[in-house]
Amino acid sequence: MIKSVVISGCSGGGKSTLLEELSRRGYATVEEPGRRIVKEELAGQGAALPWVDPVAFSRRAIAMALEDQKLAEGQAGWTFFDRGLIDAVAALQAANGEAVLETLRDRHRYHQTVFLTPPWPEIYVNDPERRHGFEEAVAEYERLTSAYPEIGYEVVMLPKSDVAARADFLLSRLPG
């Protein structure tokens, strides 16, 4: 059984906070590739930023997500990903129209169940790595709610609740 679980959904919907809670409970977690790339790019030349060159940004996120998956294969228990390969490929497809999502139907799989955070304007904030507005976040969310089922994943929406209840909800939907 694949023990790599993706938490995706709306930007600013509480994914990182949920990953912190899961880490606090002893689970392995993987930070979102996009945030890591933006931090690196802001410290350097800034060429592969999503608001400068979304195609270059997406390609870097794909490479990073593939490496993250490879590193997680050695984990014994559950590993939770803040976004992942499908998010990066969906972003590339949206940026350049290249129909590449379908190539992931049978390759580089995560656990069958993917958890999505819904749009939650009450907690949405911008920061140095998240410069887009709430409307763009919702558009991305809508792409992802289609992308995951399109390539065979079961999508479970996370409730708008406190982080401990969200973590309990997620864990209760995974096998043993």
Secondary structure, 3 states (H helix, E strand, C coil): CCCEEEEEECCCCCHHHHHHHHHHCCCEEECCHHHHHHHHHHHCCCCCCCCCCHHHHHHHHHHHHHHHHHHHCCCCCCEEEECCHHHHHHHHHHHHCCCCHHHHCCCCCCCCEEEEECCCCCCCCCECCECCCHHHHHHHHHHHHHHHHHCCCEEEECCCCCHHHHHHHHHHCCCC
